[in-house]
Amino acid sequence: MLDITKDFPGIRANDAVTLQVEKGSIHALLGENGAGKSTLMSILFGLYQPDAGKIRIRGEDVRITDPNVANRLGIGMVHQHFKLVHNFTVTENIILGLEPRKGLVLDTKRAAKRVAEISKLYGLDVDPDAKIEDITVGMQQRVEILKMLYRDAELLIFDEPTAVLTPQEIRELMQIMKRLVEEGKTILLITHKLKEIKEAADTCTVLRRGRLIGTVPVASTSEQQLAEMMVGREVNFHVDKKKAKPGEVALAIENLEVKNAKGVMGVKKLSLEVRKGEILGLCGIDGNGQTELVQALTGLAPIEGGRVLLAGRDITKLPVRKRLDLGLGHIPEDRHKHGLILDFRLDENLVVHSYGKPPFAKYGILDFEAIRKNGERLIDEFDVRSGEGPATPTRSMSGGNQQKAIVAREIDRSPEAFVVAQPTRGLDVGAIEYIHKRIVAERDKGKAILLVSLELDEILDVSDRIAVIHAGEIVGVVDAKKTDENELGLMMSGSMRKVG
């Protein structure tokens, strides 16, 4: 990709960027949220057209007008937000647009057989007949990879592939990537995670605010150097925090029972207490009841048994808005489904809980000036990058900036207890450092925080105590300073119980 430039209203996403990738290598593309990585890859995949610059594949100039042209050139892409039809099966999703026929009828049997063969060859272990809505996020990602392999892609673009995976799944994905390269494929890896770049990539290209900062060999460049290239300053990888001073119980969960999507108990007789002035980290392998627990606490899923107390008040049967009004904060796991209204403006999303109260409304009439000013203040305070400021359509923002907007809204409400799920999913090191700092600051103000994360580094670094969930039950509660990844890993797999 030579001197690629792309403009959107109010923002230059790519400014004369050159990217050269060698065959049979893993080439990482690193940059902050909104640095232009996804835009550059969307141009390569034919989703956008560049305003200037050219693309050469195997030495020949090409014009990639849409993803079908990209597919024909052997380019495939796994998007950060998966492009899957939820009520279709794995096989139906993979063959979409390439449906094999037997006469006039769809030949899904033959397709399912081929899907199973490719799945086995690369160790993806996906059931071709499972429905997308019934499988984990990690499995859905594997379906996206299978979709590319089914189309014989040679250059595979992975957009933030580990943002939604457990440590175990990340290790497996790294192995899958290395196996793909051994089979002659080439991989372009968009990521913020320096550890993964060091582990898997051969070369790394760094973008900052739409400009090319440089391309470096990974083996001879440290994580610290990569971070500085990306953010333009020194980054602190560890959370600076004083010792917690836990107070009284703010959020009490007693013998909670919640059903999962399949109607089976996903949370079983679960009890936990989160105190004021502490961060209780909850970790577990994805799909072990974390989602059901968070949804039950925040009113998004019905509670079958047990109860939830907020500052001593029973909120078990209260609707979502009432819980929020009583002092519950929620940073949701799925920012698109439960965090934002994508077709609203950014400033409207920032008052989505409080639009009916002063200063944002008077006698039931919205005060758009007050809403805009509030938007400007939070955009500035939380460094939310958006082309048109408060008026930006939320859908057009990068994933990381959408996440920052949710964090800004919830922290600004300053509730008594926070349920925080995957707060830094898809964020770069600079943004992660900032959000961790803000979460710790809320703790120091005496707030109670339940931090649910699949990132073990985050759980160990930010939490004061850590609870481990396995098969819907708490298998142990430990002091964050007195445990490590290995012990947590054993507890997460259910092979060890511990109470501390």
N, C-alpha and C positions, 0 to 999 in steps of 0.2 A: 504494500500500500504506500504510494508515493505522494507526499505533500497533500494529504487529505484535509479538506476544510469543510466544516458543516456548521451552518447558522440556524438557530431557532429564534423566535421572537425574544429580543432582549438578551440573548446569550449566544456566545460563540462556543459551541460544544467541542469542536476539534479545530485546531489552528495549525494548518500545514504540518500534519503529523505523518511521519514515515515509519513504517513497521515492516521488517523483513524477517521472514520465518523460514528456517531450514527444514527440509524434509526429514522425517524420522526423529524429530526432537519434541520436547515439551517446552513451549515458549510461554512464559508468564507475562501477563499484562497487569501492572500494578498501579494503583492510584486511589486517591480519596474518593468519597462519594461525590458524584457530580464532576469528576475529573475528565469524563468523556470516554471512558473505557467501553461502556455498553453501546454508546452511540457509534464508536469506531467499528465494533463488531457487528452492529446492526447494519452498517453500510456494507461490510464484507458479506453479510448474509442476504443482502438485497432488500432489507426492510426499509432502509432510507437510501436516498441518492445523494452522493457528495456534491457540494457546490463547486468544488475545485479538486484537482488531483486525479491520479489514475490508479487502477488496480491491475497487477500482473499476476497471472497464475502460470507456473511452470514456464516463465519467460515470455508469455504472450499477453498482450493487452486484452482485458475483457471488460464488458459492461454488464454488471449484475443488476438487472431491473427488478427482480423479485426472487423470493426464496426458491422457486422452482428452478430458476436459472442456476442459483447457488448449488442446489442439489445435483443438477446435471454436471456441474463443474467439480463435484465431489466434496462440497462443503456442507457440513451439518452443524446444527447448533442446539445445545441444551440451555434453555433460557432459565433465568433466576426464578421467575414465576412460571411454572410449568404450563405448557399449552396442551392440556389434556381434557377430553370430554368425560366428566365424572361418572355418568351412568353407562358408559361403554366399557367393554372388557379391555384388557391389556392388548389382545390381538387386534380388536377393532380399532383401537387408537393408533397402533403401529402401522396398519395398512391404509389408514385414512388417506384418500387421494391416490392410492396405488392398488386399489382393490383387485385381487386376482379373481378371475371368473372361470366358471366351468359352464360353457355355453352362455346362457343368460343369467345364471345364478352365481352368487358370491361363493367363492371356494374358501371359506374361513378355515376349514380343516387343514388344508395344505399350508395356509399361512401360519396357523397355530403351530404346526409341526416345524416350520422353518424358524419361527420365533423361539421355540423350545431349543432347537439346535444351536442358534446363535447365543442364547442365554447360557447354555451349557459350556460352549466353547470359551466364553469370556468369564465364566464363573459368576454370572449375574443372578442366577437362582430366582427367576421370576416365573410365577404361574401364569401361563398365557390366557387362561380362562377366568382369572379373577377380575372383579369389577374395580375400576380405579377408586371409587369412593370407599371401598372396603380395605384398601392396602395402605401401609404407612407412607409417610412423605419420602422416606429413604427409598422405598420400593418404587414410588412414582418417578423418582429421578432415574432409577435404572431403566424404567420404561422409556424415558426420553432418550437415554443412551442407546437402547435397543432400536428405537425409531431411526436413529442415524445409521446404525450398523446395518439395518434391514435395507436401507437405501444405498448401501455401499459407499458411504462417505469416506474420503481419504484424509481430509482436514477437519478435525473435530473441535468445535468451539465450546468450551465449558464456561458458562457465565455464573460465577459464584457457586460452584457445585457443592461446596461443603457447608454452606450457610445453614442447611436444615438437617445435617447428619450428626449422629452420635460419634464419639471418638473411635469406636470399633468400626463403624461404617466408613469413617474417613480413611482409616488405615486400609480397609478393603477397596475403597475407591482409588486410592493411590496405587494399589497393586493392579487394579483393573487398567488404570492409565498406562502403567509401565508395560503391561501385557499388550495393550493396543499398539504402543510404539514398537514393541518387539515384532508385532505382526505387520509392521510397515506403515502404520498410521502416523499422522502428525497432529499434535494437540496444541491448541491455543487456550491458555488457562487464565480467565479473568478472576482475580482474587484480591482480598485485602490481607490474607493470612500469611505472614512472613514465614512462619514455621513450615507451612505446606510448600511454599516456593522453595525453601532450602531443601526440603525432603524430595521433591519431585521434579522441579524444573531444571533445565539446562541453561536457559538464557532468560533474562528478565528485562522488559521494556517498561519504563516508568513515565506516567503522565501526571501533570499537575495543572489544574484549571485549564484543561483543553490543549496544553502544550506538551511537546515531547521533552522530557528532562534528560533521558539517556537510555542506552541499552547496555546491560552489563552481564558478564558471565556469573552465574549464581555461585559456583563453587568458591570463587575468590572474593565474594562480597558478603559482608556481615549483615545480620538482621538490622542492626542499628543504622548501618549505612543506607540500606534500602528504605528504612522508615524515614530517615532524614531527607532522602531524595523525594519521597512521596509527599511529606507534609511541609518540608522547607524549614524545619526546626528540629531540635532534639526532642525525642519522645520518651516519656517515662513509662516503661512496660509494667511497672507494679503499682498497685493502688496504695497511696499513702493514707493510712488511717490510724487514728488513736484506738486504744482499747475500748471496746463497747461498754456502755454502762446501762445494762438492761433494767427496765422498770417493771411496771405491772403488765399483766397479759392484755394485749390490745385485740388480738384475733385468736379465738379458741375454736378448734375443730374437734368435735366429739363424736366418735364412732360413726363417721360419715360413710354412707353407701350411695354410690352413683352408678347408673347403668351406662355402658358405652354405646356406640352407634349400632352395634349388633344386638342390643337388648340384653347383654350379659353384664354382670357386675364388673365394672372397670375399676371401681374404688371400693375396698372392702373394710368395713369397721376401722376406718383410718382416724387416728387422733393426733393432733399437733397443737402446739401453742407458740405464738409469735409475740414477743414482748416489745414494749415501747423501747426505742433506742437500740434495737438489734436488727441484724440482717440474718434471717434464717434461709440458707440455700437449700433448695430441693433438687436432687439430681437422680437420674435413672436413665436407663436405655429408653429411647423413644417408644411410645406405645404401651407404657407400663402404668398408665392411669394419671399421668401429669395433666394432660389436656382435660380429662373429665373432672379432675379436682379443681382446676382453675375455673372451668365453666360453672361448676356447682357453686363455688365461692362467690362468683360475680353475677350469678343469676341467669346464666345462659343455658344451664341444664338443670332439670328437676332433681331434687334430692330424695332418694328412696327411704333413707333412714339416717338417724343421728341428727346433729344440729350444728349450726355455725353461730358463734357469738362475736359481735363487734363491740368492743368496749363494754362488755357485759350484757349487751342487748341482743336478743335472739333475732337474727335476720334470715333464718332458714327459708321462710316462705315469702319473703319480700321481693317485689319486682326489681329489675336492674336499677332504674332511676332512683328508687327509694334508698337502695344500698349506697349509691354514689352520694346522695344527699346526706346520708348519715356518716359519711367520712371514709368511704372505701375508694381507693384509687386502683385503676386497672390499666396496665400496659399489656395489650393482648399479644398472643403468640402469632396470630394471623392478622397482619396489619391491614390487609385489603378487606377481609371478611368482617372483622370486628373493630378495627381501629379507625377507619376513615370512610368518608363518603366520597368516592373518587371523582365524581362529577361536580362536587362542590369546590368552591375556591379554597385556597389555603386558610385565609382568615376565618372563613365560615367553619372549617373543620376545627379550628382552635377554640371555638366557643360551642362546640356541639353538645356539651353537657349543660352549659350555663346561659344559653342564648335567651332564655325566658326571664332572666333576672336582671336587675339593674347592674351595671350601667348599660347593658347590651339591649335592653328593652324597657319601654315605658308604656304602661297601660296596654300591654300586649302587642305594641308596635316596635319592630326592630330598629335599633339605632345603628345604621351601617357605618357611620363615622367612628363610633366607639369601637365597633367590631374591627374596623380597619386599623385603628390605632393600637388596639390590643395585639393584632397580628404583627404589626411593625415591631412592637416591643419584644415579642417572643422570638421573632425571626432574628432580630439583632442579638438577643441574649443567648440564644441556643445555636447561633450560626447555621440557621436553616437556609440552604442555598436554593434559590428559586429565581427563574428568569424574570418574572413580572412582579416580584414581591408578594404582598398580601393577595393580589388578584390572580396569582398563578393557579391554573386548574391543577388540583392535587394529582390527577392521573398522569400529568406530564412530568412530574418530579422523579428524581432517581429514588430507588428503594431506600437507600440510607437516609436521604433527606425526608422522606415520608416518615421514617422511623423517628427521626429527630423531632419532627412536628408532634408526634403522639407523646413522646417523652416530655416535650416542652409543655403541652397542654395539661398532662396529668400532674407533673411536678408543680406547675403554677397553681393548680387547684389546692395543693398542700393538704391532702387528706390525712386522716389519723393512721390508717393502715394501707399499705400498697400490696397489691398482688401483681408482681412484675414477671412476665413470661417472655423469655428470649429477648431482653431489651437491646442487645447489641447484634442481633442477627443481621448479617450483611453490612456491618459498619466497618470503616477503616480504623487503623490504630489511633489516629488523632481523635476521632469521634468517640471511640470506645473509652479512651482515657477521660474524655470530658463527661460522658454519661455516667461512668463509674464514680467520678468525683461528685456528681450531682446526687447520685443515690446515697453515697456515704454522707453527704451534707444533710440529706433528709433524715438519715439515721441519727446524726449528731443533734438534730433539732428535736429528737425524741419520738420520731415516727417509727412504726413497726413495719418491717419489709419482709415479705415472702418472695424470694428470688427463685424462679423456676428457670433452669437453663440446661441445655444439652452440652454446653461448653464447660468441661471440667476445670480448665484454667480459670475461667471466670468464677465458677463456684468456689474454688479454693482461694482465689485472690480477694474476692469481695465479701464473702460470708463470714459471720462470726461463729455460727453453728451450722452444721450440715446434716440434713435428714436425707436418707436414701430410700427411694421407693422402688419396689419390685412387685410385679403382678398385682398392683393396686393396694399393696400394704407397705407400711413403713418397716424396713428391716433393720434400721439403726439410726441413731442420732449421735453425731460425734463433734468434737471441738475442731474447728477448721485448722487451728495451728498444730493439732496433734495427729493429723491424718495425711495421707498422700494419695496420688492417683491410683496406685496399686490396690490399696485397701478399699478405696471407693469402688474401683472396678470389680473387685470380688463381691462386694455387697450388691452392686448393681446387677450382677449376673445371678444373684440369689444364692451363691454358694457360701455366704457368711452372714451372720447376724451380729449386731453389736448395739448395745445401749450405753450412751455416755452422757 
